């Protein structure tokens, strides 16, 4: 095996994911409609009722719609990571994943390629969302459209790795779809996506602590700072650590000799 074989494997998986995404236009529309509803309906109504403006990373007050933008970006990547992993469960049920995982390439490399391809798709969705948001007059610093890219890559990998971890321990398609709701919505609502943590602490110290230990909170803060051309080292470190943890457990889970796949009869 040489570098060319690894490159061909990566390009093959990337092309397959891109074609699947292009053939599922409703997936693209759903990825945009969901955060747009939150942004244009919920956020606008909330700000109109309360006149709320929240402090940005540079201690300047911004409209509520701009504040929740990083959280909605994280929502897009969270849903995409889960949907990408849902396809892993589907492929396992249909038997097509057997062909992929018995290739000469290392299994951990194939999983990383699958994860990277899903992250690439999620980044396309995020930039499409940002373009639509810009047309509605919700603007962020222009430099943010560039500096957010590394944050999107890391957040997409972390959230996708979480989905891979879940897909490694859940065999049936319908079970995975149900588990998604128990993961996505608590992670989203118990974070700083919709409101600052200090607001949560005023309401409940317990909920504040839960939000503080939620990996999605730090992912959102990493994206929020990146939108302003800044870096939040603590958020980056936690997101990177969670990615390494989730990916490591997922690789073990997909190892037929050690992980959950052994108890399911392999793939």
Backbone as CSV, one residue per row, in Angstrom:
resi,resn,N_x,N_y,N_z,CA_x,CA_y,CA_z,C_x,C_y,C_z
1,UNK,0.848,-1.200,0.000,0.000,0.000,0.000,0.886,1.253,0.000
2,UNK,0.625,2.137,-0.931,1.366,3.392,-0.975,0.406,4.564,-0.865
3,UNK,0.983,5.781,-0.954,0.178,6.985,-0.773,-0.934,7.091,-1.809
4,UNK,-0.682,6.603,-3.027,-1.691,6.694,-4.088,-2.930,5.864,-3.740
5,UNK,-2.721,4.706,-3.130,-3.863,3.876,-2.737,-4.712,4.588,-1.677
6,UNK,-4.026,5.219,-0.732,-4.757,5.952,0.310,-5.534,7.127,-0.298
7,UNK,-4.897,7.820,-1.255,-5.558,8.953,-1.892,-6.773,8.497,-2.690
8,UNK,-6.630,7.399,-3.427,-7.765,6.879,-4.207,-8.917,6.471,-3.291
9,UNK,-8.569,5.873,-2.164,-9.613,5.490,-1.211,-10.365,6.699,-0.683
10,UNK,-9.610,7.747,-0.342,-10.248,8.964,0.162,-11.126,9.611,-0.897
11,UNK,-10.605,9.741,-2.129,-11.380,10.371,-3.192,-12.619,9.557,-3.534
12,UNK,-12.512,8.229,-3.458,-13.665,7.384,-3.732,-14.780,7.593,-2.717
13,UNK,-14.409,7.640,-1.445,-15.405,7.851,-0.400,-15.988,9.251,-0.481
14,UNK,-15.127,10.244,-0.748,-15.599,11.629,-0.874,-16.579,11.769,-2.038
15,UNK,-16.246,11.149,-3.171,-17.138,11.211,-4.334,-18.466,10.539,-4.045
16,UNK,-18.421,9.399,-3.360,-19.661,8.684,-3.027,-20.558,9.539,-2.135
17,UNK,-19.974,10.192,-1.125,-20.761,11.036,-0.230,-21.314,12.254,-0.962
18,UNK,-20.510,12.837,-1.861,-20.969,14.002,-2.615,-22.125,13.635,-3.536
19,UNK,-22.025,12.483,-4.217,-23.104,12.048,-5.091,-24.365,11.733,-4.303
20,UNK,-24.197,11.105,-3.159,-25.357,10.814,-2.313,-26.029,12.107,-1.864
21,UNK,-25.216,13.093,-1.537,-25.761,14.379,-1.095,-26.509,15.070,-2.235
22,UNK,-25.943,15.037,-3.453,-26.586,15.676,-4.589,-27.892,14.994,-4.961
23,UNK,-27.963,13.691,-4.735,-29.182,12.951,-5.059,-30.261,13.108,-3.994
24,UNK,-29.895,13.627,-2.831,-30.851,13.812,-1.745,-31.051,15.315,-1.517
25,UNK,-31.741,15.957,-2.455,-31.917,17.406,-2.366,-32.722,17.810,-1.144
26,UNK,-33.632,16.926,-0.723,-34.423,17.254,0.458,-33.548,17.339,1.701
27,UNK,-32.444,16.618,1.728,-31.514,16.694,2.852,-30.867,18.073,2.908
28,UNK,-30.514,18.598,1.739,-29.921,19.933,1.678,-30.932,20.995,2.094
29,UNK,-32.163,20.870,1.598,-33.192,21.842,1.942,-33.521,21.791,3.427
30,UNK,-33.605,20.575,3.977,-33.899,20.445,5.407,-32.803,21.056,6.249
31,UNK,-31.545,20.911,5.800,-30.420,21.480,6.548,-30.481,22.994,6.584
32,UNK,-31.116,23.624,5.576,-31.216,25.079,5.536,-32.502,25.590,6.169
33,UNK,-33.606,24.876,5.941,-34.903,25.340,6.441,-34.934,25.339,7.957
34,UNK,-34.386,24.309,8.569,-34.450,24.184,10.032,-33.811,25.387,10.738
35,UNK,-32.558,25.726,10.465,-31.974,26.897,11.152,-32.586,28.215,10.713
36,UNK,-33.064,28.304,9.452,-33.686,29.543,9.000,-34.980,29.832,9.756
37,UNK,-35.729,28.785,10.074,-36.951,28.976,10.863,-36.603,29.525,12.237
38,UNK,-35.559,28.946,12.849,-35.129,29.440,14.151,-34.676,30.887,14.061
39,UNK,-33.968,31.208,12.997,-33.379,32.535,12.876,-34.417,33.607,12.543
40,UNK,-35.279,33.300,11.600,-36.183,34.327,11.083,-37.515,34.391,11.824
41,UNK,-37.880,33.313,12.491,-39.158,33.302,13.201,-38.940,33.414,14.706
42,UNK,-38.241,32.440,15.261,-38.047,32.434,16.706,-37.221,33.628,17.174
43,UNK,-36.064,33.840,16.558,-35.167,34.906,17.009,-35.781,36.283,16.809
44,UNK,-36.413,36.496,15.634,-37.010,37.799,15.370,-38.138,38.101,16.356
45,UNK,-38.982,37.105,16.616,-40.067,37.305,17.566,-39.569,37.513,18.979
46,UNK,-38.530,36.786,19.350,-37.974,36.905,20.692,-37.368,38.285,20.907
47,UNK,-36.652,38.777,19.899,-36.027,40.095,20.053,-37.072,41.210,20.020
48,UNK,-38.123,41.012,19.198,-39.173,42.029,19.127,-39.926,42.140,20.448
49,UNK,-40.086,40.995,21.125,-40.830,40.995,22.380,-39.999,41.557,23.528
50,UNK,-38.710,41.226,23.540,-37.873,41.593,24.681,-36.860,42.689,24.357
51,UNK,-36.699,43.002,23.074,-35.699,43.992,22.700,-34.306,43.584,23.119
52,UNK,-33.990,42.285,22.960,-32.754,41.768,23.538,-31.571,41.949,22.591
53,UNK,-30.452,42.333,23.149,-29.174,42.366,22.441,-28.137,41.789,23.389
54,UNK,-27.268,40.965,22.891,-26.344,40.209,23.735,-24.914,40.559,23.371
55,UNK,-24.051,40.500,24.356,-22.670,40.912,24.167,-21.909,39.892,23.320
56,UNK,-21.198,40.408,22.341,-20.357,39.591,21.476,-18.998,39.380,22.146
57,UNK,-18.118,38.559,21.548,-16.804,38.327,22.156,-15.991,39.590,22.407
58,UNK,-16.215,40.657,21.635,-15.428,41.875,21.813,-16.134,42.905,22.676
59,UNK,-17.052,42.444,23.526,-17.748,43.300,24.480,-18.525,44.423,23.777
60,UNK,-19.095,44.105,22.654,-20.016,45.000,21.970,-21.349,44.267,21.847
61,UNK,-22.425,44.987,21.989,-23.732,44.359,21.955,-24.192,44.155,20.515
62,UNK,-24.734,42.988,20.266,-25.181,42.609,18.920,-26.624,42.144,18.997
63,UNK,-27.364,42.210,17.877,-28.739,41.705,17.873,-28.777,40.210,18.187
64,UNK,-29.910,39.788,18.717,-30.053,38.383,19.111,-29.878,37.448,17.920
65,UNK,-30.329,37.872,16.728,-30.178,37.024,15.545,-28.709,36.735,15.256
66,UNK,-27.855,37.743,15.450,-26.429,37.546,15.203,-25.821,36.659,16.286
67,UNK,-26.326,36.813,17.527,-25.771,36.014,18.617,-26.006,34.526,18.397
68,UNK,-27.218,34.144,17.956,-27.523,32.711,17.843,-27.006,32.115,16.538
69,UNK,-26.417,32.926,15.663,-25.920,32.417,14.386,-24.917,31.276,14.567
70,UNK,-23.921,31.382,15.464,-23.001,30.253,15.657,-23.698,28.990,16.140
71,UNK,-24.712,29.145,16.992,-25.447,27.985,17.459,-26.199,27.298,16.342
72,UNK,-26.751,28.078,15.411,-27.469,27.497,14.282,-26.504,26.842,13.298
73,UNK,-25.310,27.412,13.179,-24.274,26.761,12.365,-23.913,25.408,12.978
74,UNK,-23.764,25.392,14.311,-23.495,24.135,14.990,-24.635,23.152,14.806
75,UNK,-25.883,23.644,14.781,-27.039,22.770,14.557,-26.943,22.082,13.197
76,UNK,-26.555,22.841,12.173,-26.415,22.259,10.836,-25.405,21.124,10.854
77,UNK,-24.270,21.368,11.497,-23.229,20.332,11.517,-23.612,19.152,12.397
78,UNK,-24.348,19.421,13.459,-24.788,18.336,14.338,-25.755,17.420,13.600
79,UNK,-26.734,17.990,12.929,-27.688,17.183,12.175,-26.997,16.452,11.034
80,UNK,-26.063,17.114,10.358,-25.367,16.465,9.258,-24.522,15.298,9.746
81,UNK,-23.851,15.484,10.904,-23.051,14.398,11.452,-23.898,13.188,11.784
82,UNK,-25.089,13.425,12.340,-25.979,12.318,12.680,-26.539,11.655,11.425
83,UNK,-26.910,12.456,10.428,-27.453,11.889,9.200,-26.401,11.108,8.434
84,UNK,-25.165,11.592,8.454,-24.084,10.870,7.796,-23.850,9.522,8.462
85,UNK,-23.932,9.506,9.786,-23.754,8.244,10.504,-24.967,7.342,10.342
86,UNK,-26.132,7.948,10.150,-27.336,7.154,9.869,-27.151,6.348,8.594
87,UNK,-26.451,6.928,7.624,-26.186,6.199,6.385,-25.272,5.006,6.631
88,UNK,-24.398,5.103,7.654,-23.550,3.964,8.006,-24.397,2.795,8.493
89,UNK,-25.398,3.099,9.318,-26.290,2.053,9.809,-27.071,1.446,8.641
90,UNK,-27.530,2.300,7.735,-28.274,1.824,6.558,-27.390,0.929,5.695
91,UNK,-26.160,1.382,5.444,-25.243,0.581,4.625,-24.938,-0.753,5.288
92,UNK,-24.877,-0.762,6.620,-24.611,-2.020,7.317,-25.795,-2.966,7.182
93,UNK,-27.003,-2.436,7.248,-28.184,-3.278,7.094,-28.286,-3.826,5.673
94,UNK,-27.927,-2.981,4.685,-28.021,-3.407,3.289,-26.838,-4.273,2.856
95,UNK,-25.792,-4.289,3.666,-24.626,-5.108,3.354,-23.556,-4.412,2.534
96,UNK,-23.816,-3.174,2.092,-22.835,-2.488,1.251,-21.601,-2.058,2.033
97,UNK,-21.732,-1.906,3.364,-20.574,-1.489,4.148,-19.541,-2.608,4.257
98,UNK,-19.983,-3.848,4.056,-19.031,-4.956,4.086,-17.965,-4.765,3.014
99,UNK,-18.404,-4.335,1.826,-17.457,-4.117,0.724,-16.439,-3.051,1.082
100,UNK,-16.890,-2.013,1.768,-15.987,-0.919,2.130,-14.970,-1.360,3.175
101,UNK,-15.448,-2.011,4.229,-14.579,-2.296,5.368,-13.658,-3.503,5.158
102,UNK,-13.876,-4.303,4.103,-12.961,-5.424,3.845,-11.891,-5.039,2.825
103,UNK,-11.823,-3.757,2.456,-10.785,-3.322,1.530,-9.420,-3.398,2.220
104,UNK,-8.332,-3.403,1.442,-6.993,-3.499,2.042,-6.624,-2.306,2.924
105,UNK,-7.308,-1.185,2.746,-6.992,-0.004,3.551,-7.376,-0.233,5.007
106,UNK,-6.627,0.352,5.942,-6.949,0.183,7.371,-8.356,0.680,7.678
107,UNK,-9.020,-0.019,8.584,-10.395,0.335,8.920,-10.473,1.733,9.525
108,UNK,-9.497,2.095,10.375,-9.512,3.423,10.980,-9.392,4.508,9.920
109,UNK,-8.627,4.238,8.854,-8.475,5.229,7.789,-9.774,5.391,7.011
110,UNK,-10.462,4.284,6.758,-11.732,4.357,6.046,-12.764,5.146,6.840
111,UNK,-12.772,4.963,8.151,-13.715,5.706,8.990,-13.385,7.197,8.994
112,UNK,-12.098,7.531,9.041,-11.701,8.940,8.994,-12.072,9.556,7.643
113,UNK,-11.897,8.794,6.556,-12.300,9.291,5.233,-13.799,9.547,5.192
114,UNK,-14.568,8.626,5.743,-16.017,8.799,5.802,-16.369,10.037,6.614
115,UNK,-15.676,10.233,7.708,-15.913,11.390,8.569,-15.533,12.686,7.859
116,UNK,-14.387,12.686,7.178,-13.939,13.882,6.467,-14.902,14.239,5.333
117,UNK,-15.423,13.232,4.642,-16.370,13.489,3.564,-17.657,14.105,4.108
118,UNK,-18.148,13.593,5.232,-19.338,14.165,5.852,-19.103,15.591,6.317
119,UNK,-17.908,15.866,6.826,-17.570,17.224,7.260,-17.535,18.181,6.084
120,UNK,-17.006,17.723,4.961,-16.969,18.546,3.754,-18.383,18.941,3.322
121,UNK,-19.296,17.990,3.360,-20.688,18.271,2.997,-21.300,19.275,3.969
122,UNK,-21.012,19.117,5.263,-21.594,20.028,6.254,-21.069,21.455,6.071
123,UNK,-19.815,21.607,5.681,-19.246,22.938,5.454,-19.931,23.614,4.270
124,UNK,-20.227,22.845,3.217,-20.971,23.403,2.094,-22.343,23.893,2.544
125,UNK,-22.989,23.134,3.404,-24.301,23.531,3.911,-24.201,24.808,4.740
126,UNK,-23.164,24.913,5.556,-23.000,26.092,6.407,-22.797,27.342,5.567
127,UNK,-21.947,27.272,4.543,-21.694,28.460,3.726,-22.930,28.839,2.907
128,UNK,-23.712,27.839,2.488,-24.974,28.162,1.815,-25.912,28.881,2.778
129,UNK,-25.944,28.425,4.019,-26.767,29.066,5.047,-26.302,30.489,5.314
130,UNK,-24.998,30.694,5.411,-24.463,32.034,5.640,-24.778,32.972,4.474
131,UNK,-24.772,32.428,3.251,-25.123,33.243,2.102,-26.572,33.699,2.142
132,UNK,-27.470,32.798,2.535,-28.884,33.162,2.643,-29.095,34.169,3.763
133,UNK,-28.411,33.937,4.879,-28.525,34.854,6.016,-28.051,36.251,5.637
134,UNK,-26.980,36.332,4.855,-26.454,37.629,4.420,-27.492,38.384,3.584
135,UNK,-28.244,37.658,2.758,-29.274,38.279,1.935,-30.403,38.860,2.781
136,UNK,-30.593,38.314,3.971,-31.614,38.822,4.875,-31.088,39.974,5.732
137,UNK,-29.878,40.401,5.473,-29.328,41.558,6.180,-28.710,41.244,7.524
138,UNK,-28.495,39.961,7.832,-27.860,39.574,9.095,-26.378,39.368,8.800
139,UNK,-25.570,40.355,9.122,-24.177,40.370,8.713,-23.238,40.149,9.890
140,UNK,-22.107,39.557,9.586,-20.999,39.396,10.532,-19.759,39.989,9.869
141,UNK,-18.669,40.212,10.615,-17.445,40.733,9.992,-17.003,39.873,8.811
142,UNK,-16.606,40.507,7.724,-16.242,39.781,6.512,-15.105,38.797,6.754
143,UNK,-14.186,39.160,7.651,-13.072,38.259,7.930,-13.569,36.958,8.542
144,UNK,-14.738,37.014,9.165,-15.279,35.822,9.798,-15.597,34.713,8.825
145,UNK,-15.933,35.057,7.579,-16.251,34.032,6.586,-15.020,33.200,6.221
146,UNK,-13.846,33.746,6.495,-12.595,33.013,6.246,-12.111,32.330,7.519
147,UNK,-12.088,33.077,8.616,-11.542,32.520,9.860,-12.437,31.433,10.459
148,UNK,-13.675,31.362,10.012,-14.563,30.336,10.548,-14.273,28.959,9.948
149,UNK,-13.578,28.915,8.814,-13.368,27.639,8.123,-12.641,26.598,8.982
150,UNK,-11.492,26.931,9.629,-10.860,25.913,10.486,-11.767,25.460,11.627
151,UNK,-12.552,26.395,12.178,-13.479,26.018,13.249,-14.541,25.061,12.730
152,UNK,-15.029,25.294,11.517,-16.029,24.400,10.927,-15.452,23.017,10.670
153,UNK,-14.202,22.969,10.261,-13.570,21.677,10.016,-13.471,20.875,11.310
154,UNK,-13.013,21.519,12.382,-12.858,20.817,13.659,-14.211,20.454,14.261
155,UNK,-15.160,21.381,14.223,-16.475,21.087,14.794,-17.183,19.999,14.003
156,UNK,-17.046,20.029,12.673,-17.661,18.987,11.857,-17.070,17.616,12.142
157,UNK,-15.761,17.557,12.346,-15.110,16.285,12.669,-15.563,15.779,14.033
158,UNK,-15.655,16.682,15.015,-16.051,16.249,16.363,-17.483,15.737,16.391
159,UNK,-18.398,16.490,15.787,-19.805,16.089,15.801,-20.030,14.854,14.928
160,UNK,-19.292,14.755,13.830,-19.384,13.558,13.009,-18.848,12.334,13.718
161,UNK,-17.761,12.515,14.500,-17.208,11.397,15.268,-18.190,10.912,16.323
162,UNK,-18.941,11.840,16.907,-19.984,11.445,17.852,-21.031,10.578,17.159
163,UNK,-21.410,10.970,15.944,-22.355,10.154,15.189,-21.793,8.785,14.855
164,UNK,-20.509,8.725,14.486,-19.870,7.431,14.209,-19.873,6.545,15.445
165,UNK,-19.609,7.154,16.594,-19.616,6.392,17.842,-20.992,5.765,18.070
166,UNK,-22.041,6.556,17.874,-23.392,6.028,18.065,-23.706,4.929,17.054
167,UNK,-23.279,5.125,15.803,-23.571,4.120,14.779,-22.827,2.814,15.028
168,UNK,-21.723,2.872,15.780,-20.958,1.654,16.054,-21.616,0.775,17.113
169,UNK,-22.519,1.351,17.904,-23.155,0.576,18.973,-24.642,0.338,18.719
170,UNK,-25.178,0.901,17.640,-26.592,0.736,17.316,-26.686,0.013,15.984
171,UNK,-27.410,-1.084,15.973,-27.449,-1.906,14.782,-28.609,-1.569,13.866
172,UNK,-29.809,-1.388,14.422,-30.991,-1.226,13.598,-31.230,0.233,13.239
173,UNK,-31.678,0.456,12.019,-31.879,1.798,11.496,-32.897,2.575,12.316
174,UNK,-34.009,1.930,12.661,-35.048,2.642,13.396,-34.597,3.006,14.805
175,UNK,-33.754,2.199,15.409,-33.237,2.528,16.736,-32.324,3.742,16.688
176,UNK,-31.521,3.843,15.646,-30.610,4.974,15.527,-31.390,6.274,15.330
177,UNK,-32.451,6.207,14.515,-33.255,7.410,14.287,-33.864,7.907,15.592
178,UNK,-34.261,6.986,16.468,-34.824,7.393,17.754,-33.771,7.968,18.684
179,UNK,-32.600,7.347,18.695,-31.520,7.820,19.561,-31.063,9.216,19.155
180,UNK,-31.135,9.531,17.872,-30.726,10.854,17.393,-31.446,11.963,18.148
181,UNK,-32.756,11.765,18.382,-33.532,12.801,19.073,-33.087,12.969,20.516
182,UNK,-32.611,11.873,21.135,-32.162,11.948,22.520,-30.760,12.534,22.626
183,UNK,-30.084,12.689,21.509,-28.744,13.273,21.496,-28.782,14.709,20.983
184,UNK,-29.455,14.930,19.854,-29.425,16.231,19.193,-30.062,17.318,20.037
185,UNK,-31.298,17.092,20.472,-32.024,18.171,21.143,-31.461,18.520,22.522
186,UNK,-31.104,17.540,23.370,-30.446,17.940,24.632,-29.130,18.666,24.409
187,UNK,-28.336,18.211,23.437,-27.059,18.875,23.184,-27.277,20.309,22.718
188,UNK,-28.296,20.525,21.899,-28.537,21.856,21.353,-29.116,22.799,22.406
189,UNK,-30.153,22.363,23.101,-30.821,23.257,24.042,-30.011,23.464,25.319
190,UNK,-29.244,22.461,25.739,-28.430,22.600,26.944,-27.027,23.065,26.572
191,UNK,-26.970,24.179,25.875,-25.699,24.754,25.446,-25.871,26.266,25.365
192,UNK,-24.829,26.932,24.902,-24.885,28.390,24.747,-25.350,28.782,23.354
193,UNK,-26.007,27.865,22.632,-26.440,28.144,21.275,-27.509,29.233,21.225
194,UNK,-28.437,29.229,22.202,-29.576,30.147,22.168,-29.484,31.253,23.201
195,UNK,-28.661,31.077,24.225,-28.561,32.077,25.286,-27.216,31.925,25.986
196,UNK,-26.687,33.017,26.523,-25.393,32.939,27.214,-25.489,32.080,28.468
197,UNK,-24.364,31.529,28.874,-24.355,30.676,30.063,-24.700,31.462,31.325
198,UNK,-24.340,32.743,31.372,-24.653,33.508,32.572,-26.159,33.671,32.742
199,UNK,-26.894,33.685,31.616,-28.343,33.716,31.712,-28.884,32.402,32.277
200,UNK,-28.284,31.300,31.845,-28.693,29.998,32.360,-28.390,29.890,33.847
201,UNK,-27.254,30.436,34.297,-26.903,30.359,35.711,-27.886,31.147,36.568
202,UNK,-28.418,32.253,36.036,-29.425,33.009,36.780,-30.690,32.195,37.005
203,UNK,-30.968,31.279,36.093,-32.175,30.462,36.199,-31.955,29.221,37.047
204,UNK,-30.836,28.500,36.790,-30.579,27.239,37.500,-29.088,26.936,37.460
205,UNK,-28.506,26.752,38.618,-27.080,26.413,38.692,-26.829,25.023,38.128
206,UNK,-27.767,24.104,38.363,-27.622,22.738,37.850,-27.593,22.729,36.321
207,UNK,-28.542,23.428,35.711,-28.567,23.491,34.250,-27.330,24.201,33.709
208,UNK,-26.852,25.188,34.444,-25.631,25.886,34.038,-24.438,24.928,33.996
209,UNK,-24.317,24.091,35.015,-23.211,23.133,35.059,-23.329,22.107,33.938
210,UNK,-24.561,21.670,33.645,-24.762,20.736,32.540,-24.338,21.367,31.220
211,UNK,-24.752,22.620,31.025,-24.363,23.331,29.801,-22.854,23.502,29.711
212,UNK,-22.231,23.761,30.825,-20.778,23.999,30.840,-20.001,22.746,30.468
213,UNK,-20.542,21.576,30.812,-19.858,20.316,30.493,-20.340,19.708,29.176
214,UNK,-21.215,20.393,28.483,-21.710,19.928,27.193,-20.681,20.253,26.107
215,UNK,-20.158,19.256,25.380,-19.160,19.553,24.334,-19.685,20.511,23.277
216,UNK,-20.983,20.456,23.024,-21.552,21.323,21.993,-21.440,22.798,22.380
217,UNK,-21.489,23.093,23.679,-21.312,24.474,24.143,-19.964,25.018,23.696
218,UNK,-18.923,24.248,23.875,-17.578,24.710,23.520,-17.388,24.767,22.005
219,UNK,-18.069,23.879,21.289,-18.029,23.947,19.833,-18.665,25.233,19.334
220,UNK,-19.816,25.598,19.914,-20.496,26.835,19.534,-19.636,28.046,19.865
221,UNK,-18.988,28.035,21.037,-18.139,29.170,21.414,-16.926,29.273,20.503
222,UNK,-16.389,28.151,20.078,-15.265,28.175,19.137,-15.699,28.825,17.822
223,UNK,-16.882,28.462,17.332,-17.395,29.046,16.097,-17.704,30.522,16.295
224,UNK,-18.266,30.870,17.450,-18.633,32.265,17.724,-17.395,33.171,17.690
225,UNK,-16.325,32.757,18.334,-15.101,33.568,18.342,-14.486,33.621,16.944
226,UNK,-14.546,32.490,16.217,-13.971,32.459,14.872,-14.696,33.407,13.938
227,UNK,-16.002,33.590,14.142,-16.765,34.525,13.307,-16.259,35.957,13.453
228,UNK,-15.602,36.233,14.567,-15.058,37.578,14.806,-13.543,37.608,14.631
229,UNK,-13.010,36.594,13.950,-11.582,36.557,13.680,-10.736,36.309,14.902
230,UNK,-11.332,35.744,15.949,-10.616,35.516,17.196,-10.526,34.020,17.479
231,UNK,-9.756,33.684,18.498,-9.539,32.286,18.866,-9.869,32.093,20.334
232,UNK,-10.634,31.060,20.616,-10.921,30.660,21.992,-10.155,29.369,22.261
233,UNK,-8.939,29.453,22.815,-8.100,28.263,22.962,-8.761,27.165,23.793
234,UNK,-9.466,27.550,24.846,-10.099,26.553,25.711,-11.163,25.777,24.943
235,UNK,-11.980,26.480,24.157,-13.016,25.812,23.370,-12.399,24.909,22.311
236,UNK,-11.323,25.368,21.681,-10.637,24.555,20.672,-10.073,23.286,21.304
237,UNK,-9.451,23.421,22.473,-8.844,22.267,23.143,-9.903,21.232,23.525
238,UNK,-11.022,21.682,24.045,-12.077,20.754,24.453,-12.689,20.067,23.230
239,UNK,-12.930,20.841,22.179,-13.485,20.251,20.962,-12.528,19.229,20.369
240,UNK,-11.257,19.546,20.344,-10.254,18.621,19.817,-10.166,17.368,20.682
241,UNK,-10.199,17.551,22.005,-10.156,16.396,22.900,-11.366,15.500,22.738
242,UNK,-12.553,16.090,22.586,-13.775,15.298,22.390,-13.726,14.553,21.063
243,UNK,-13.175,15.190,20.041,-13.028,14.510,18.751,-12.141,13.277,18.886
244,UNK,-11.000,13.442,19.557,-10.084,12.312,19.737,-10.753,11.191,20.524
245,UNK,-11.505,11.544,21.565,-12.186,10.538,22.382,-13.260,9.820,21.581
246,UNK,-14.143,10.578,20.932,-15.239,9.965,20.174,-14.709,9.117,19.028
247,UNK,-13.690,9.624,18.336,-13.152,8.881,17.203,-12.458,7.606,17.659
248,UNK,-11.721,7.686,18.763,-11.043,6.500,19.282,-12.031,5.399,19.669
249,UNK,-13.096,5.787,20.347,-14.105,4.800,20.750,-14.826,4.248,19.526
250,UNK,-15.087,5.096,18.523,-15.760,4.642,17.314,-14.908,3.630,16.552
251,UNK,-13.591,3.882,16.467,-12.690,2.943,15.780,-12.693,1.604,16.501
252,UNK,-12.658,1.639,17.832,-12.732,0.394,18.604,-14.074,-0.297,18.368
253,UNK,-15.149,0.496,18.314,-16.472,-0.073,18.096,-16.618,-0.752,16.752
254,UNK,-15.904,-0.259,15.740,-15.980,-0.853,14.412,-14.930,-1.938,14.194
255,UNK,-14.121,-2.211,15.201,-13.142,-3.297,15.112,-13.844,-4.603,15.456
256,UNK,-13.994,-5.529,14.516,-14.727,-6.768,14.796,-14.069,-7.642,15.854
257,UNK,-12.777,-7.415,16.112,-12.087,-8.243,17.102,-12.266,-7.734,18.528
258,UNK,-12.602,-6.426,18.678,-12.659,-5.846,20.022,-13.962,-5.128,20.327
259,UNK,-14.606,-4.569,19.320,-15.720,-3.663,19.573,-17.081,-4.309,19.503
260,UNK,-18.083,-3.458,19.384,-19.467,-3.900,19.360,-19.774,-4.721,18.123
261,UNK,-19.043,-4.523,17.047,-19.326,-5.248,15.829,-19.126,-6.750,16.005
262,UNK,-18.240,-7.143,16.948,-18.021,-8.558,17.204,-19.276,-9.213,17.741
263,UNK,-19.981,-8.506,18.622,-21.179,-9.056,19.227,-22.357,-9.025,18.263
264,UNK,-22.202,-8.310,17.135,-23.281,-8.228,16.159,-23.012,-9.110,14.948
265,UNK,-21.954,-9.879,15.029,-21.665,-10.784,13.942,-20.821,-10.190,12.842
266,UNK,-20.177,-9.049,13.094,-19.326,-8.435,12.099,-20.115,-7.662,11.082
267,UNK,-19.421,-7.220,10.033,-20.071,-6.456,8.968,-19.721,-7.066,7.625
